[in-house]
Amino acid sequence: MSHRATGVRLRQHVNPLSRTFQREITVPEWSSIYANPAQPLHLDIGSARGSFLLQMAALYPEQNFLGLEIRYPLVVAANERRDRYQLSNLHYLWANANVHLGALLENLPLQTVSIQFPDPWFKRRHHKRRVVTPELVDTLARQLCPNGRVVLQSDVLEVTVAMVAQFRAHPAFAASPADWLSESPWPVATEREEYVLAQGLPVYRWQGQAFPKDAVIPSK
């Protein structure tokens, strides 16, 4: 697909395990990114063109928003849109969540995480490329504020079930319900979500809560 903002031919799928996406990145100086870096942070893993976060940041100026995307041209275009709207609580960053997440989130007040319509990587031999891994779940469990939330959404049942299983296998999320959310917790839909719903197709949604180690975890 062509990316109109840059004129670059953009691949729909990239292999996150390739060497290109393993190289180190520089962690930004967050005080130069956000007007108030102490505000609660919403992290969107796989932010694509960034429309979801752009709208969320405008609606919730009391929160900061960070979009991670592995396709660099999309990051450039999203930050250009952010600048046009003069949103000082929003940033998009090129990163591989399975490689860079721990370093990026250190010292940030991570409150909510969204992983929405990730690449399903249907072939079994490609499952290892899926974004939700035990290591990613563990990183989020360690970095989330007490009682922080993770929201998963996909139109592929198999993918959503697999993601939920990864989270509920971790002690910090074990008490989270297995039931689907009846509707999105956000007032904004992603571009993919709008497309799927317009086709009359289902979206599978789940919300997990990260309980601190010393908390009294409710029974399932």
Solvent accessible surface area in square Angstrom, and as a share of the most:
residue,aa,sasa,rsa
1,M,73,0.33
2,S,69,0.45
3,H,12,0.06
4,R,235,0.86
5,A,68,0.52
6,T,52,0.30
7,G,69,0.66
8,V,70,0.40
9,R,180,0.66
10,L,10,0.05
11,R,169,0.62
12,Q,99,0.44
13,H,90,0.40
14,V,23,0.13
15,N,43,0.22
16,P,17,0.11
17,L,85,0.42
18,S,39,0.25
19,R,215,0.78
20,T,75,0.43
21,F,26,0.11
22,Q,71,0.32
23,R,135,0.49
24,E,161,0.72
25,I,41,0.21
26,T,121,0.70
27,V,61,0.35
28,P,25,0.16
29,E,120,0.54
30,W,25,0.09
31,S,73,0.47
32,S,89,0.57
33,I,46,0.23
34,Y,3,0.01
35,A,83,0.65
36,N,70,0.36
37,P,45,0.29
38,A,79,0.62
39,Q,32,0.14
40,P,58,0.36
41,L,3,0.01
42,H,1,0.01
43,L,0,0.00
44,D,6,0.03
45,I,8,0.04
46,G,42,0.41
47,S,10,0.06
48,A,37,0.29
49,R,92,0.33
50,G,3,0.03
51,S,18,0.12
52,F,9,0.04
53,L,1,0.00
54,L,12,0.06
55,Q,83,0.37
56,M,6,0.02
57,A,1,0.01
58,A,64,0.50
59,L,100,0.50
60,Y,66,0.25
61,P,88,0.55
62,E,98,0.44
63,Q,49,0.22
64,N,2,0.01
65,F,0,0.00
66,L,0,0.00
67,G,0,0.00
68,L,3,0.02
69,E,7,0.03
70,I,33,0.17
71,R,36,0.13
72,Y,128,0.49
73,P,25,0.16
74,L,1,0.01
75,V,8,0.05
76,V,48,0.27
77,A,12,0.09
78,A,2,0.01
79,N,24,0.13
80,E,79,0.35
81,R,70,0.26
82,R,34,0.12
83,D,83,0.43
84,R,165,0.60
85,Y,135,0.51
86,Q,161,0.72
87,L,30,0.15
88,S,63,0.41
89,N,12,0.06
90,L,1,0.00
91,H,20,0.09
92,Y,4,0.02
93,L,24,0.12
94,W,28,0.10
95,A,3,0.02
96,N,4,0.02
97,A,10,0.08
98,N,56,0.29
99,V,64,0.37
100,H,11,0.05
101,L,4,0.02
102,G,26,0.25
103,A,60,0.47
104,L,1,0.00
105,L,0,0.00
106,E,105,0.47
107,N,147,0.75
108,L,16,0.08
109,P,37,0.23
110,L,0,0.00
111,Q,66,0.30
112,T,11,0.06
113,V,0,0.00
114,S,0,0.00
115,I,0,0.00
116,Q,16,0.07
117,F,30,0.13
118,P,26,0.16
119,D,44,0.23
120,P,27,0.17
121,W,31,0.11
122,F,126,0.52
123,K,112,0.47
124,R,199,0.72
125,R,159,0.58
126,H,35,0.15
127,H,53,0.24
128,K,140,0.59
129,R,51,0.19
130,R,31,0.11
131,V,31,0.18
132,V,9,0.05
133,T,28,0.17
134,P,79,0.50
135,E,120,0.54
136,L,4,0.02
137,V,2,0.01
138,D,52,0.27
139,T,16,0.09
140,L,0,0.00
141,A,19,0.15
142,R,146,0.53
143,Q,38,0.17
144,L,14,0.07
145,C,35,0.21
146,P,91,0.57
147,N,74,0.38
148,G,0,0.00
149,R,78,0.29
150,V,0,0.00
151,V,0,0.00
152,L,0,0.00
153,Q,0,0.00
154,S,2,0.01
155,D,34,0.18
156,V,34,0.19
157,L,85,0.42
158,E,85,0.38
159,V,3,0.02
160,T,0,0.00
161,V,76,0.44
162,A,38,0.29
163,M,8,0.03
164,V,12,0.07
165,A,58,0.45
166,Q,57,0.25
167,F,0,0.00
168,R,62,0.23
169,A,84,0.65
170,H,37,0.16
171,P,100,0.63
172,A,16,0.12
173,F,0,0.00
174,A,28,0.21
175,A,14,0.11
176,S,2,0.01
177,P,83,0.52
178,A,59,0.46
179,D,109,0.57
180,W,100,0.35
181,L,53,0.26
182,S,112,0.72
183,E,126,0.57
184,S,22,0.14
185,P,50,0.32
186,W,25,0.09
187,P,87,0.55
188,V,11,0.06
189,A,29,0.22
190,T,17,0.10
191,E,86,0.38
192,R,111,0.40
193,E,4,0.02
194,E,99,0.44
195,Y,117,0.44
196,V,1,0.00
197,L,87,0.44
198,A,83,0.65
199,Q,98,0.43
200,G,66,0.64
201,L,96,0.48
202,P,73,0.46
203,V,18,0.10
204,Y,47,0.18
205,R,21,0.08
206,W,0,0.00
207,Q,51,0.23
208,G,1,0.01
209,Q,59,0.26
210,A,5,0.04
211,F,29,0.12
212,P,38,0.24
213,K,206,0.87
214,D,132,0.69
215,A,35,0.27
216,V,145,0.83
217,I,77,0.39
218,P,72,0.45
219,S,108,0.69
220,K,170,0.72
